[in-house]
Amino acid sequence: MSSESTEVWTGWYRDRSGAEAIVITADGRRVSTRIRGIEYAGASFAALCAAEEGGEALTGCVLEWDLPLPVVVDGGEQQATLSCLLTLGERVDLSLTLHYGGAAFESGIAGGDFDEALDRVRRQLPPGAEFARRLLHAAA
């Protein structure tokens, strides 16, 4: 994903008070979302903080979202969906699952490093398969 484009993904926010639908915006350098009327932004998902000065870090919750991530095989682009599950608490746990070609390719639980988790998924793809585009740099 280039730093000039902005992507919008829908998902869910959950904590002890319940769940609500959210919209996540990513421009290649920063991600942001609005939860219960508060804007959160950061250089990565794991670094989301309230946008106000000195804003608190987003914690004690789960974020879940899907995004299209086509796969290129033999020069042809095939549809795939990347499911993302991020737990923000005492630890940051990220799990990515790529649904492609009738199979699910999982990252396993990773710290908060989106690029590392995505690379784990990429290494499981069949020979010659590659993601059709780049996502966030250090996005978790």
N, C-alpha and C positions, 0 to 999 in steps of 0.2 A: 504494500500500500504506500503510495507516495505521500510525502508530507503536504502536498497541495490538495489532496482529496479528503473529504470528510465522509465517514461511514456512520450509519445509524443502525443499531441493533436493538431489538426488543428482548426483554427478559423478565426475570422475577427477582425481587428482593425479599428475603425472609429473615425475621428475627423473632424473639420471644413474644413480641406484640402482634405478630401476624405476618401476612404476605401482601405484597402489592406489585402490580406490573410497573416496570421501569423502561426507560429508553436510555441506551448508552450511546454516546457520541464519541468517535475517535477520529483524530486528524493525523495520525502517524507519529505525533510527539506527545499528545496528551489524551486522556480519556476523561469523560465527565458524565454525570448522571444526576438526576434530581430525585431525592427520596424524602417523602413526607414534607415536601415544601422546602427542603434544604438542598442547595446545589453542592455537589461534591466533585472535585477535580484533582488530577494528579498526573505525574509522568508515567504512572503504571497503575494497574488495577489494585495492587497491594499497597499503593501509596495514596489512595483516595482520601482526601481531607475536605472538610467543609471549606467552601470557597472564601468565606469571610476571613479577615485577617486573624491569624492565630487559631484558625479553625481546627477542630478536633479530627483525628483520624477516624475513618469508618471502621468499625470493629464490632464483634459480637453478632455477626450476621452471615448469611449465605447469599451470593449472587449467582444467578443461573441464566445463561443466554445461549442462543444458537446463532451461527452466522454462516452464510454460504462461503465455501472455500473450494472452488472447482479444482480438479486434478487433471493434469495433462498426461496422456499416454499416447505414444506413437503420433504425436503432433495433433491429436484431437482432444478437445476439452470435454470432460465429463463432470456432471454435477456431483457435488458432495456437500455435506453439512458438518460443521464443526460444533459440537456441543461442549460448552464450557461450564464448569462448576467451581466456584471460588469460595472458600470458607475463610473469613477474616475473624480471627480471635487471638488467643495467646500465640498461636502459630498461624501462618498463612499456608493453606493447602489449596492446590490447583489441580484439577483433573480435566483433561481434554479427551474427547472421543470423536474421531472422524468417522462419519457414516458414509461409506463409499462402496459402490459395486456389490451391495448386499452383505458387506462385512463391516465390523466395527474395529477400528484401530485405536487403542487406548494409550495414553501417556503414563498411566499409573498416577499415583499421588506425587506431585512435585512440590517443592517449596513454593515460592511465588513467582518463579521465573517462566513467563509465558513463552519466550523464545526457546528455552531449553525443553519445555514440555512439548512444544510444537515440533521440535527437532526429533524427539523420541517417537512421535507419531509418524513423521516423514520417513524415518529409517525403517519402518515396518511396511511401507508401501511396496507393491510389486516392483521388480527391476524396470527401470525406464520411466516410472511414474514420478511426477513432481507436482508441487502445488502450482497453480496457474498464476498466483500473485503472492506478494509478500504482505504480511500483516504488520502490526505494530512492532516497533523496535523496543525490546525490553518492556513488554506490555503487561506484566502481571504484578 
